Amino acid sequence: MPTTPPHPSPPRPRRFAWASRNFRIQTAATVISGLGNAGAPIATAFAVLGDGGTTTEVGYVTAARLLPTVLLLVLGGALADRLPRHRIMVAANLFSGASQAVLAALVLAGHAQLWHLLLLSAAGGAGYALYSPASGGMIMQAVPQEHAARAFSVFRMGQNASQIGGAALGGALTAAFGPGWVLALDALCFLVAAGLRFFLEPEPAPAPSGGGMLRDLREGWREFAARRWLWVVVLQFSVLVACIGAVESVYGPAVAKERLGGAGAWGAAMAAYGVGLVATGLLMARWRPRRILLVGNWGVFLFGVPALALAAAVPLPLLIAAMFLSGAGVTVFGVNWMVALRQEIPAEMFSRVAAYDELGSYSLAPIGTALAGPAAVALGLSGALWTCAVACLVLSAAVLLDPQVRRLSRRGTTDAPEPAAAPVPTS
C-alpha cells in the first residue's frame, strides 16, 4: 500500500530575520568607525592642551569641525536622495580617514600647529556632512516599519557600545602614549568602515525631480517645516547641542586636567556615558511607548546632568554616574526620535529631512564651542557650566508646551514578538 511522503517541516524562522544584510553591514561599519570617533575628540582636545593651548583654542578646533558640517549638511542630504547612498558613505569615510591620518602623522611627529588642527578638523566635518544624511537614509530603508523600535534599538546599542571601548581606549592611549596614536586609530577605523560599506547592496535611488537640486531642497524643506513637532524639537536641540558640545569637548577635558587626573579620568567618564547608552538600549528594544516624543523628551532632561556634576565639583565616581544617566537619556530620546521619523517621513525624503534635522540641531554648535573658552573666562569655568546645565533643563521643559510633541503617537503595527528558540544567523 503506497504511503504518502511526509511533508517537509517548514523552516524555522530566524531570530533576526528582520535584520537585512544592509542593516547588519551598516551596523557593523558604524560600530567600527564609532570606536575611533569616540576617542578622537579626547585626543584632539589633549593635543591642543598638551602643546600649551588654552580652552579657547580647544573650542576653536571643535568649532572648525562643526562649521563645515553645518554648511554642507543640506547638500549632503540632497545628494543622498539622488545618488547611491552606499557610494557616498564609502567616499566620505575614505576622505575622513585620509584627513585623520595626516593629522595623526603631524601630531606623532610633533609638527602639529593650531592651523593644522583647524584645517584637518574642518575636513573631518565636511566628510561627516556628506556621510550622515546618506547613512540615515540607508538605515531607515533597511528597517521594516513593524520592527522599527527593535531595529533602531539594536542599531543604537551597536553604535553606542563603541562609545564605551572607544572613549576608554582613547583616554587610556592618550594618557599612556599621547594623542597621535588615538588619531591614527580613528583613521584606521574609517578605512575599515569604508571597506565594509563597499559591500552594501545598492538600493534604488529615488528618481530626482525635474527641477534639479534646488527643487529637491525646497521639497525637503516643505516636508520639514510642515511638521511642527519636528522643527520644535530641532530648535530645542540647536541650543542643547551647543551646550553639550561645550561641556564634552571643552569644559570636561579642562576640569579633568585641572582636578580629576587628566585624560584617563575623562575617558572613564565618557566610557560611563557609553555604558548608559548601551544599557538603556536593551530596555528600548522591548519598550514601545505610545507617546513617542513625550517619552523621548523625558530622556532629554538627563542631558544636562553632567554639566551639573562638573559645575558642582563632584568627585569622579559621581561624575561617572552623571555621565551614565546622560547616556541613558540620549538612548531614550534617540530611539523614539528614529521611530517618529521612520513613521512620519516619506522614504524618498529621508535624507533631505534628516539633513535639515541635523542642520538645525548643529546650527549653533560652532558658535557655542568657539565661545566656550571666552565664556569660561568671563563667567568662570563653574559659571559657564551652570549656564549650560540650566539651559538644558529649561529647554527640556519648554518643548513639552507644544501639544504635537506631547501627543505624537505610535501608529499602526507594533513590533511582532520574536520566536523564542530560533537560532541566530551567522551570515
C-alpha positions as CSV (number, residue, x, y, z in Angstrom):
1,M,0.0,0.0,0.0
2,P,1.5,3.3,-1.0
3,T,2.3,5.7,1.7
4,T,2.2,9.5,1.5
5,P,5.6,11.0,1.8
6,P,5.9,13.2,4.9
7,H,5.6,16.9,4.3
8,P,8.8,18.7,4.9
9,S,8.9,20.7,8.0
10,P,8.6,24.4,7.4
11,P,11.9,26.2,8.0
12,R,12.3,27.6,11.5
13,P,12.1,31.4,11.5
14,R,15.4,33.1,12.2
15,R,15.5,35.2,15.3
16,F,16.8,38.2,13.4
17,A,15.1,37.7,10.1
18,W,14.1,41.4,10.1
19,A,17.8,42.4,10.1
20,S,18.6,42.7,6.4
21,R,22.1,42.3,5.0
22,N,22.4,46.0,4.6
23,F,21.3,46.6,8.2
24,R,23.9,44.2,9.5
25,I,26.7,45.7,7.4
26,Q,25.8,49.2,8.2
27,T,25.6,48.5,11.9
28,A,29.0,46.7,11.9
29,A,30.6,49.6,10.0
30,T,29.0,52.1,12.3
31,V,30.4,50.3,15.4
32,I,33.9,50.2,13.9
33,S,34.0,53.9,12.8
34,G,32.4,54.9,16.1
35,L,35.2,53.1,18.0
36,G,37.7,55.6,16.6
37,N,35.4,58.6,16.7
38,A,34.8,58.2,20.4
39,G,38.4,58.6,21.2
40,A,39.3,61.3,18.6
41,P,37.7,64.3,20.4
42,I,39.6,63.4,23.6
43,A,42.8,63.1,21.7
44,T,42.3,66.3,19.8
45,A,41.5,68.3,23.0
46,F,44.6,67.0,24.7
47,A,46.7,67.6,21.6
48,V,45.8,71.2,21.9
49,L,46.2,71.4,25.7
50,G,49.3,69.3,25.8
51,D,51.0,71.7,23.4
52,G,50.4,74.6,25.7
53,G,47.0,75.6,24.2
54,T,44.0,77.0,26.1
55,T,40.4,76.0,26.4
56,T,39.6,78.8,23.9
57,E,41.8,77.1,21.3
58,V,40.1,73.7,22.1
59,G,36.8,75.4,21.4
60,Y,38.1,76.9,18.1
61,V,39.3,73.4,16.9
62,T,35.9,71.9,17.8
63,A,34.1,74.7,16.0
64,A,36.3,74.2,13.0
65,R,34.9,70.7,12.6
66,L,31.3,71.7,13.2
67,L,31.2,74.7,10.8
68,P,31.6,72.8,7.5
69,T,29.2,70.2,9.0
70,V,26.5,72.8,9.3
71,L,27.3,74.4,6.0
72,L,27.3,71.2,3.9
73,L,24.6,69.0,5.6
74,V,21.8,70.1,3.3
75,L,23.9,69.5,0.2
76,G,24.7,66.1,1.6
77,G,21.0,65.4,2.1
78,A,20.1,66.3,-1.4
79,L,22.9,64.2,-2.9
80,A,21.9,61.2,-0.7
81,D,18.3,61.3,-2.1
82,R,19.7,61.4,-5.7
83,L,22.8,59.2,-5.7
84,P,23.5,55.7,-4.4
85,R,23.9,56.2,-0.7
86,H,26.4,53.5,-0.1
87,R,28.8,55.1,-2.6
88,I,28.5,58.4,-0.8
89,M,29.3,56.8,2.5
90,V,32.4,55.0,1.2
91,A,33.8,58.2,-0.4
92,A,33.1,60.2,2.8
93,N,34.7,57.5,5.0
94,L,37.8,57.4,2.8
95,F,38.1,61.2,2.9
96,S,37.7,61.4,6.6
97,G,40.2,58.5,7.1
98,A,42.8,60.3,5.0
99,S,42.4,63.6,6.9
100,Q,42.7,61.9,10.2
101,A,45.8,60.0,9.0
102,V,47.5,63.3,8.1
103,L,46.6,64.8,11.4
104,A,47.9,61.8,13.3
105,A,51.2,61.9,11.4
106,L,51.6,65.6,12.3
107,V,50.9,65.1,15.9
108,L,53.1,62.0,16.2
109,A,55.9,63.9,14.5
110,G,55.5,66.8,16.9
111,H,54.8,69.2,14.0
112,A,51.1,69.9,14.5
113,Q,50.3,73.6,14.7
114,L,47.0,75.2,15.5
115,W,46.2,75.9,11.9
116,H,46.8,72.2,11.1
117,L,44.3,71.2,13.7
118,L,41.8,73.7,12.4
119,L,42.1,72.8,8.8
120,L,42.1,69.0,9.3
121,S,39.2,69.2,11.8
122,A,37.3,71.1,9.2
123,A,38.0,68.4,6.6
124,G,36.6,65.8,9.0
125,G,33.5,67.9,9.5
126,A,33.0,68.1,5.7
127,G,33.3,64.3,5.4
128,Y,30.7,63.9,8.2
129,A,28.3,66.3,6.4
130,L,28.3,64.1,3.3
131,Y,28.2,60.8,5.2
132,S,25.5,61.4,7.8
133,P,22.4,62.0,5.6
134,A,23.3,59.1,3.4
135,S,23.7,56.9,6.5
136,G,20.4,58.0,7.9
137,G,18.6,57.2,4.7
138,M,20.3,53.8,4.3
139,I,19.4,52.6,7.8
140,M,15.8,53.9,7.5
141,Q,15.3,52.0,4.3
142,A,16.9,48.8,5.7
143,V,14.4,48.6,8.5
144,P,10.8,47.4,8.2
145,Q,8.3,49.6,9.9
146,E,6.8,46.8,12.0
147,H,10.2,46.1,13.6
148,A,11.4,49.8,13.7
149,A,11.7,50.1,17.5
150,R,13.7,46.8,17.9
151,A,15.9,47.5,14.9
152,F,16.7,51.1,15.9
153,S,17.4,49.9,19.5
154,V,19.8,47.3,18.2
155,F,21.5,49.8,15.8
156,R,21.9,52.4,18.6
157,M,23.2,49.8,21.0
158,G,25.9,48.8,18.5
159,Q,26.6,52.4,17.7
160,N,26.8,53.4,21.3
161,A,28.7,50.3,22.5
162,S,31.6,51.7,20.5
163,Q,31.5,54.7,22.8
164,I,32.5,52.5,25.7
165,G,35.5,50.9,24.2
166,G,36.4,54.0,22.1
167,A,36.3,56.5,24.9
168,A,38.1,54.3,27.4
169,L,40.7,53.3,24.8
170,G,41.1,56.9,23.6
171,G,41.6,58.2,27.1
172,A,44.0,55.4,28.1
173,L,46.1,55.7,24.9
174,T,46.2,59.4,25.1
175,A,47.4,59.2,28.7
176,A,49.9,56.5,28.0
177,F,51.2,57.3,24.6
178,G,49.9,60.7,23.6
179,P,47.0,61.8,21.3
180,G,48.7,60.9,18.0
181,W,48.1,57.1,18.3
182,V,44.4,57.7,19.0
183,L,44.0,59.8,15.9
184,A,45.8,57.1,13.9
185,L,43.3,54.5,15.3
186,D,40.5,56.8,14.2
187,A,41.9,56.9,10.6
188,L,42.2,53.1,10.5
189,C,38.7,52.6,11.7
190,F,37.4,55.0,9.0
191,L,39.2,52.9,6.3
192,V,37.9,49.6,7.7
193,A,34.3,51.0,7.8
194,A,34.7,52.2,4.2
195,G,35.7,48.7,3.1
196,L,32.7,47.2,4.8
197,R,30.3,49.7,3.3
198,F,31.7,48.9,-0.2
199,F,29.8,45.6,0.1
200,L,26.4,47.2,0.8
201,E,23.8,46.2,-1.7
202,P,22.8,49.3,-3.7
203,E,19.2,50.5,-3.2
204,P,17.5,52.2,-6.0
205,A,17.8,55.9,-5.5
206,P,14.5,57.9,-5.8
207,A,14.1,59.5,-9.2
208,P,15.2,63.1,-9.0
209,S,12.7,65.7,-9.7
210,G,12.8,67.6,-13.0
211,G,13.6,70.9,-11.2
212,G,17.1,69.9,-10.2
213,M,18.9,70.2,-6.9
214,L,17.2,73.4,-5.7
215,R,13.8,72.0,-6.2
216,D,14.8,68.9,-4.2
217,L,16.0,71.1,-1.4
218,R,12.7,73.1,-1.4
219,E,10.7,69.9,-1.3
220,G,12.8,68.6,1.7
221,W,12.3,72.0,3.4
222,R,8.5,71.8,2.9
223,E,8.4,68.3,4.4
224,F,10.5,69.5,7.4
225,A,8.6,72.8,8.0
226,A,5.1,71.2,7.7
227,R,5.6,69.2,10.9
228,R,5.7,71.5,14.0
229,W,6.8,68.7,16.3
230,L,9.8,68.2,14.1
231,W,11.1,71.7,14.0
232,V,10.2,72.5,17.6
233,V,12.5,69.7,18.8
234,V,15.2,70.7,16.3
235,L,15.1,74.3,17.7
236,Q,15.4,72.8,21.2
237,F,18.4,70.8,20.1
238,S,20.1,73.7,18.4
239,V,20.9,75.1,21.9
240,L,21.2,71.8,23.6
241,V,23.9,70.5,21.2
242,A,25.8,73.8,21.6
243,C,25.8,73.4,25.4
244,I,26.6,69.7,25.4
245,G,29.4,70.2,22.8
246,A,31.0,72.9,25.0
247,V,30.7,70.6,28.1
248,E,32.1,67.5,26.4
249,S,34.7,69.0,24.1
250,V,36.0,72.0,26.2
251,Y,34.9,72.1,29.8
252,G,35.0,68.4,30.6
253,P,38.6,67.9,29.5
254,A,39.6,71.2,31.2
255,V,38.1,70.1,34.5
256,A,39.6,66.6,34.1
257,K,43.1,68.1,33.6
258,E,42.6,70.6,36.5
259,R,41.4,68.3,39.3
260,L,40.4,64.8,38.2
261,G,43.7,63.4,36.9
262,G,43.7,64.2,33.2
263,A,42.8,62.3,30.1
264,G,42.3,58.9,31.7
265,A,39.7,60.2,34.1
266,W,37.7,62.0,31.3
267,G,38.0,58.8,29.2
268,A,36.4,56.8,32.1
269,A,33.6,59.4,32.3
270,M,32.9,59.2,28.6
271,A,33.0,55.4,28.8
272,A,30.3,55.5,31.5
273,Y,28.3,57.7,29.1
274,G,28.6,54.8,26.6
275,V,27.5,52.3,29.2
276,G,24.4,54.3,29.8
277,L,23.7,54.4,26.1
278,V,24.0,50.6,25.7
279,A,22.3,49.5,28.9
280,T,19.2,51.6,28.1
281,G,19.2,50.2,24.5
282,L,18.3,46.8,26.0
283,L,15.2,48.4,27.6
284,M,14.2,50.3,24.4
285,A,14.4,47.1,22.4
286,R,11.4,45.9,24.3
287,W,9.6,49.1,25.5
288,R,7.4,50.7,22.9
289,P,5.7,53.7,24.5
290,R,2.6,55.1,22.7
291,R,3.5,58.8,23.1
292,I,6.8,58.7,21.2
293,L,8.2,62.2,21.7
294,L,6.7,62.7,25.2
295,V,8.7,59.8,26.5
296,G,11.7,60.7,24.4
297,N,11.8,64.2,25.9
298,W,11.8,62.8,29.4
299,G,15.2,61.4,28.4
300,V,16.3,64.9,27.3
301,F,16.0,66.1,30.9
302,L,19.1,63.9,31.7
303,F,21.3,65.6,29.1
304,G,22.3,68.4,31.5
305,V,23.2,66.2,34.4
306,P,27.0,66.1,33.5
307,A,27.2,69.9,33.4
308,L,25.5,70.0,36.8
309,A,28.0,67.4,38.2
310,L,31.0,69.3,36.7
311,A,29.7,72.7,38.0
312,A,29.2,71.2,41.5
313,A,32.8,69.9,41.5
314,V,31.6,66.4,42.5
315,P,34.2,63.6,42.8
316,L,35.0,61.3,39.8
317,P,32.6,58.5,40.8
318,L,29.6,60.9,40.9
319,L,30.7,62.4,37.6
320,I,30.8,58.9,36.1
321,A,27.2,58.3,37.4
322,A,26.1,61.5,35.9
323,M,27.6,60.6,32.5
324,F,25.8,57.2,32.8
325,L,22.4,58.9,33.3
326,S,23.1,61.3,30.4
327,G,23.8,58.4,28.1
328,A,20.6,56.7,29.2
329,G,18.7,59.8,28.3
330,V,20.2,60.0,24.9
331,T,19.1,56.5,24.1
332,V,15.6,57.0,25.3
333,F,15.3,60.1,23.1
334,G,17.2,58.7,20.2
335,V,15.3,55.5,19.6
336,N,11.9,57.3,19.9
337,W,13.1,60.0,17.6
338,M,14.1,57.5,14.9
339,V,10.8,55.7,15.3
340,A,9.0,59.0,14.8
341,L,11.0,59.9,11.7
342,R,10.6,56.4,10.2
343,Q,6.8,56.6,10.8
344,E,6.2,60.1,9.7
345,I,8.6,61.0,6.9
346,P,8.2,59.6,3.3
347,A,11.1,57.3,2.3
348,E,12.1,59.4,-0.7
349,M,12.6,62.4,1.7
350,F,14.6,60.6,4.5
351,S,18.0,62.1,3.7
352,R,16.8,65.6,3.0
353,V,14.7,65.8,6.1
354,A,17.5,64.2,8.2
355,A,19.9,66.8,6.8
356,Y,17.6,69.7,7.8
357,D,17.2,68.0,11.2
358,E,21.0,67.9,11.7
359,L,21.5,71.3,10.2
360,G,19.1,72.8,12.7
361,S,20.4,70.8,15.6
362,Y,24.1,71.7,14.9
363,S,23.5,75.3,13.7
364,L,24.6,76.9,17.0
365,A,27.3,74.3,17.8
366,P,30.2,76.1,16.1
367,I,29.3,79.3,17.9
368,G,28.9,77.5,21.2
369,T,32.2,75.7,21.1
370,A,34.0,78.8,19.8
371,L,32.6,80.9,22.6
372,A,33.1,78.2,25.2
373,G,36.6,79.4,26.1
374,P,35.7,83.1,26.3
375,A,32.6,82.3,28.3
376,A,34.7,80.4,30.8
377,V,37.0,83.4,31.1
378,A,34.0,85.8,31.6
379,L,31.9,83.6,33.9
380,G,34.5,81.3,35.3
381,L,34.5,77.6,34.4
382,S,31.9,76.9,37.1
383,G,29.7,79.7,35.9
384,A,29.8,78.6,32.3
385,L,28.9,75.0,33.4
386,W,26.0,76.2,35.5
387,T,24.7,78.2,32.5
388,C,24.8,75.1,30.3
389,A,23.1,73.0,32.9
390,V,20.2,75.4,33.4
391,A,19.8,75.9,29.7
392,C,19.4,72.1,29.2
393,L,16.8,71.8,31.9
394,V,14.7,74.9,30.9
395,L,14.6,73.8,27.2
396,S,13.6,70.3,28.1
397,A,10.6,71.7,30.0
398,A,9.7,74.3,27.4
399,V,9.4,71.9,24.4
400,L,6.7,70.0,26.3
401,L,4.4,73.1,26.0
402,D,3.9,72.1,22.3
403,P,0.8,69.7,22.0
404,Q,2.2,68.0,18.9
405,V,5.3,66.9,20.9
406,R,3.2,65.7,23.7
407,R,0.6,63.8,21.6
408,L,2.6,62.3,18.7
409,S,1.7,58.6,19.0
410,R,2.9,55.3,17.6
411,R,0.6,54.3,14.8
412,G,-0.4,51.0,13.2
413,T,1.7,48.0,13.6
414,T,3.8,47.1,16.6
415,D,6.9,45.0,16.7
416,A,5.9,41.4,16.3
417,P,7.3,39.1,19.0
418,E,10.4,37.2,18.1
419,P,10.3,33.3,18.1
420,A,11.6,32.1,21.4
421,A,14.0,29.4,20.3
422,A,15.2,30.3,16.8
423,P,18.9,30.3,16.0
424,V,20.9,33.4,15.4
425,P,22.1,33.7,11.8
426,T,25.8,33.5,11.3
427,S,26.0,35.2,7.9
